Amino acid sequence: MPDARPPGGTCYYLSHLLGTKVFEDGEASAWGRLRDIGFAGSAAYPPAVSLEVAARKNGARVLPWSAVVEFSTRGIRTRRTDEPAPPADFWVRRDVLDDQVVDLSGAKVRRVNDVQFLYAEGRLVPAHVEIGVYGLLRRLGVARPVVALLRWLFDYTLKERFVTWRHVQVVSPGGSPGGVRLSAMANRLADLHPAELADILEELGTKERQALLRTLDPETAAGALEEVTPDVQRTLLTQEEPGKAADILEEMPAQEAADLLRELPDPEAQRIISRMETEAAEDVREILAHEDESAGSVMSTSCIEAAPDDIVADVLEAIRRCAEEVGVFNIIYVLDEGRRLVGVASLRELFAASPDARIGRLMTTHLLKVGPDARLRELARLFAKYGLRAVPVVDERGGFLGAVRLKDVLNELAPLIKE
């Protein structure tokens, strides 16, 4: 794997580099001091591309890294150049030091107390971030005496705590120009479990949280959003652009999306719904039309449907195509031409049947069903009495609306039971 390890070279710490004198090559007097270093690129260890120097005259200047002739803590020498500095994806002092970053190796949010670099063959790359107390002591210039004192008094060795840079995701919404580009590691964030990603979002500050969410594809963002607390859900959705929020909600089951939208002010919710695709918006509106704590408010509209004349092979193939989108998976709801519910069949029955068998010959017509206004406590009693995992919801003419899953009823009732 390329860039799996930081390259070799001379080790420097940001705490030691900041304020280093900057000289023009061949001159004995410094013309400024180092203020920040900009990095760019999608490599695991991106190279420095720019320097920000606090000049003795004319304020701050930004130079391209190609202008650097010599680099060390004793002094930085630069050559004159009219070459513009390339844009940096992030600046270590402004966007990393004393800020929050995501440690992808442990799915944790870390506060950065120092940054370690490696310099070799004219290239400077970040190697590690220091997340322990040692980094703070180094910046204060008292690391060695404090470490020695702790060892002498308490026989305790204070160690450095590093996170390798390739596991670091910068999430500061700053950057120059145009903000930090976070997309380089978005695919690595997508590999995290939604619960881990939710924990990270909850630990971040509001701006960092929003910046991180915007790097995620809608499917990954939807998974994480389902796991975070309601307060964080509200914050993220209300601060997100309605089109992006709509894309995220379209990746959720309609019932989950409706639950999130109920937490928002109605005008904001309607703005998001208006940007959703027609079919998804209709499903969400149908659920929102029902009262809270009713079957209609928690039902899933993504169910497996079939007609009595469909054959088993065709239904199984349809299930394979839409498996990831189905909310109620193990039951097939059989509908007539008017979309009235006439029977149900289990997935187990389909697997046991001949591929050319008609669904109408396999289905059960003795059905337990409820209306959309049925209360959750009533549903809980039905689940407990009959040992069901899902109950179909029909309108007054028997038209199929969706199905309520046992887990959705329990999720809704759990807070009420605690109270």
Buried (B, 14 or more C-beta within 10 A) or exposed (E): EEBEEBBEBEEBBBBBBBEBBBBBEEEEEBBBBBBBBBBBBEBBBBBBBBBBBBBEEEEEBBBBBBBBBEBEBEEBBBEEEEEEBBBBBBBBBBBBBEBBBBBBEEBBBBEBBBBBBBBEEEBBBBBBBBBBBBBBBBBEEEBEEBBEEEEEEEEEEBEBBBBBBBBBBBBBBBBBEEBBBBBBBBEBBBEBEBEBBBBBBBBBBEEBBBBBBBBBBBBBBBBBBBBBEEEBBBBBBBEBEBEBBBBBBBBBBBBBBBBBBBBBEEEBBBBBBEBBEEEBBEBBBBBBEBEEBBBBBBBBBBBBBBBBEBBBBBBBEBBEEEEEEBBBBEBBBBBBEEBBBBBBBBBEBBEEBEEEBBBBEBBEEEBEBBEBEBEBEEBBEBBEEEEBEBBBBBBEEBBBBBBBBBEBBEEBBEEEEEE
